[in-house]
Amino acid sequence: MFSAPVESVTETRIFARSLPEGRQVLVYRMKLSAKKDVAMILPIPVKPGSGEKAVQFVDLARYPDMLSDMESLFPERNRPDFLSEPAADPFASGEEPLAVENVGAYEASYVPSLADFARLDERFRLPSGVWDQMPFYNDFGFVVFKFRQVDAEIHPMAFAFPRKDPARLFFPTVHVHDGQVHDKEDFDHILYCQKIPGDAFALTDWQESPELPAAAVNIVAARGIVDPRLHIYRKAMKGHLPNTDTVLA
């Protein structure tokens, strides 16, 4: 989801893995083209009561090829052809503004609830009325990234958070690219995950890497995000598909 219309978003790749104590790590990478500065908003199902420090950001600026390296674990894969109103004063509520962190090539914030967007700079928000079309996010938290470049391949965005339901692995795949919420969108995504002991979800329609990640992924540079003992699973999402998030349960 983007705070303003964008010209194109291509080569989207997302990695997810369960962590101890009901947490999850998420890595998101794409190529973005936009005419002006824009922010990306990723809804996440955060455990209620986790507070404003629930999300831990991870800087992967020094390892921009992590997900490309992960893709090379699948030598016999079928590669998809990648497709290419004035807001109110953000501080009018009188509350403290939310923290903004520098994470590699972008700025990032965690917004604990929809109401807390009033505490965030106007440039980080979706157009007025968009959230009314997506009531299923009423109890979500939101990770927000503001890009300093608007015509570039974005290095992977990475963060960990406590999940509302530790039995589910969540991928934010809902599209809002033009200020409107459409029932279906053009998907050209590749999803990756690792299944840790205790995860109950099935991966029957996912490809399993023939080798462990260290055959292609720099485990040290990945900063603990990738478990070297577990195979990587891969799934391509391509075509005009229902505009929903992807959940393994």
Buried (B, 14 or more C-beta within 10 A) or exposed (E): BBBBBBEBBEBBBBBBBBBEEBBBBBBBBBBBEBEEEBBBBBBBBBBEEBEBEBBBBBBBEEBBBBBBBBBEBBEEBEEBEBBEEEBEEBEEEEEEBBEBEEBBBBBBBBBBBBEBBBBBBEBBBBBEEBBEEBEEBEEBBBBBBBBEEBEEBBBBBBBBBBBBEBEBBBBBBBBBBEBEBEEEBBBBBBBBBBBBEEBEBEBEEBBEBEEBBEEBBBBEBBBEBBBEEBBBBBBBBBEEBEBEBBEBE
